[in-house]
Every structure is written in structure tokens, then in C-alpha cells.
Amino acid sequence: SLPHHRLQVWQLALELVRLVHQVRIADADDRQQARKAASSCARNIAEGAARCSRADKARVYAIARGECGEAVASVELSGVKGGSALADVQRVVELGSRVSAMLYRLG
């Protein structure tokens, strides 16, 4: 197994990717950005887990946290525009908040 496979935040990031892909996001730009950022969050978690130095890990986990925030914000923007259901937006915000908090603790 690879280093990121041992991280609970990796599993939650995969869940975030799945959720963002399932949520109806009417605006194509918001949809593309949300999906891209959620995937980038997961990729950066994998990269950070493979880094050797604490400083390198912290830097990459901080990037992952930023991507997580961007994914959540894109879904929130869609909700404000009426392009996503409020319940879906809330689910993304809750999961994104969990991922972000875990990344903060890892950094």
C-alpha cells in the first residue's frame, strides 16, 4: 500500500470527489472548477503523504486544503445562483470542512 492509503483524510477526500461529481451544478464553469479542485485536493493529499520532510508535507497539505476550499466554494456559488440544491450544498460544506480540518492538523 502507498502512504496515502493509510490516511483517513484520503478516504474523505475521495468521498468529496464522489459527492462533488454527484451534485447537480448547473453552471458549467462552477461544475468544472468544483470537480477539478476536489480532484486536486485528493492528488495533493497523496503527494503530501509521500513526501519525506515535515516542511514538504506541510506545504503540500496546505495546497490540498486550499483546493478543498475552492471545491466547496464553487458548489456554494452554484447554490447562491440557484444551480444546486441547498441540501447538496450543505453536504459538500460539511464534508469539505472535515477534510479541511484534518489537513490543518496534518500541516
C-alpha positions as CSV (number, residue, x, y, z in Angstrom):
1,S,0.0,0.0,0.0
2,L,1.1,3.6,-0.6
3,P,1.5,6.2,2.2
4,H,-1.8,8.0,1.4
5,H,-3.8,4.8,1.7
6,R,-3.2,4.9,5.4
7,L,-4.7,8.3,5.9
8,Q,-8.3,8.8,6.8
9,V,-8.3,12.2,5.1
10,W,-7.5,10.4,1.8
11,Q,-10.8,8.4,2.2
12,L,-12.7,11.5,3.0
13,A,-11.2,13.3,0.0
14,L,-12.3,10.5,-2.3
15,E,-15.8,10.9,-0.8
16,L,-15.6,14.6,-1.5
17,V,-14.7,13.9,-5.1
18,R,-17.6,11.5,-5.5
19,L,-20.0,13.9,-3.8
20,V,-19.0,16.9,-6.0
21,H,-19.4,14.7,-9.1
22,Q,-22.9,13.7,-7.9
23,V,-24.2,17.1,-7.0
24,R,-26.2,19.0,-9.7
25,I,-24.2,22.1,-10.6
26,A,-26.0,24.0,-13.3
27,D,-23.2,26.4,-14.3
28,A,-20.6,24.7,-16.4
29,D,-17.7,26.8,-15.1
30,D,-18.7,26.2,-11.4
31,R,-19.1,22.5,-12.2
32,Q,-15.7,22.2,-13.9
33,Q,-13.9,24.2,-11.2
34,A,-15.6,22.2,-8.3
35,R,-14.6,18.9,-9.9
36,K,-11.1,19.9,-10.7
37,A,-10.4,21.4,-7.3
38,A,-11.8,18.3,-5.5
39,S,-9.6,16.0,-7.5
40,S,-6.6,18.3,-7.0
41,C,-7.3,18.2,-3.2
42,A,-7.1,14.4,-3.3
43,R,-4.0,14.4,-5.5
44,N,-2.2,16.7,-3.2
45,I,-3.0,14.6,-0.2
46,A,-1.4,11.6,-1.9
47,E,1.6,13.7,-2.8
48,G,2.0,15.1,0.7
49,A,1.8,11.7,2.2
50,A,4.7,10.6,0.0
51,R,6.9,13.5,1.0
52,C,9.8,12.8,3.4
53,S,10.3,16.1,5.2
54,R,7.8,17.6,7.6
55,A,8.1,21.0,5.8
56,D,7.4,19.4,2.4
57,K,4.4,17.6,3.8
58,A,3.0,20.7,5.4
59,R,3.4,22.8,2.2
60,V,1.6,20.2,0.1
61,Y,-1.2,19.6,2.6
62,A,-1.7,23.4,2.7
63,I,-2.2,23.3,-1.1
64,A,-4.7,20.4,-0.7
65,R,-6.6,22.5,1.9
66,G,-6.8,25.4,-0.5
67,E,-8.1,23.1,-3.2
68,C,-10.7,21.7,-0.8
69,G,-11.9,25.2,0.0
70,E,-12.1,26.0,-3.7
71,A,-14.2,23.0,-4.4
72,V,-16.6,23.8,-1.6
73,A,-16.8,27.5,-2.7
74,S,-17.6,26.5,-6.2
75,V,-20.5,24.4,-5.0
76,E,-21.6,27.2,-2.7
77,L,-21.5,29.7,-5.6
78,S,-23.7,27.3,-7.6
79,G,-26.2,27.2,-4.7
80,V,-26.3,31.0,-4.4
81,K,-27.1,31.2,-8.2
82,G,-29.9,28.6,-7.8
83,G,-27.9,25.9,-9.7
84,S,-27.6,23.5,-6.7
85,A,-30.0,22.3,-4.1
86,L,-29.4,23.7,-0.6
87,A,-29.2,20.2,0.9
88,D,-26.5,19.2,-1.5
89,V,-24.5,22.4,-0.8
90,Q,-24.7,21.7,2.9
91,R,-23.5,18.1,2.5
92,V,-20.5,19.4,0.5
93,V,-19.7,22.1,3.1
94,E,-19.9,19.6,5.9
95,L,-17.6,17.1,4.2
96,G,-15.2,19.8,3.0
97,S,-15.0,21.2,6.5
98,R,-14.0,17.8,7.8
99,V,-11.3,17.4,5.2
100,S,-10.0,20.9,5.7
101,A,-9.8,20.4,9.5
102,M,-7.9,17.2,9.1
103,L,-5.5,18.7,6.6
104,Y,-4.9,21.6,9.0
105,R,-3.9,19.1,11.7
106,L,-1.6,17.3,9.3
107,G,0.2,20.5,8.3
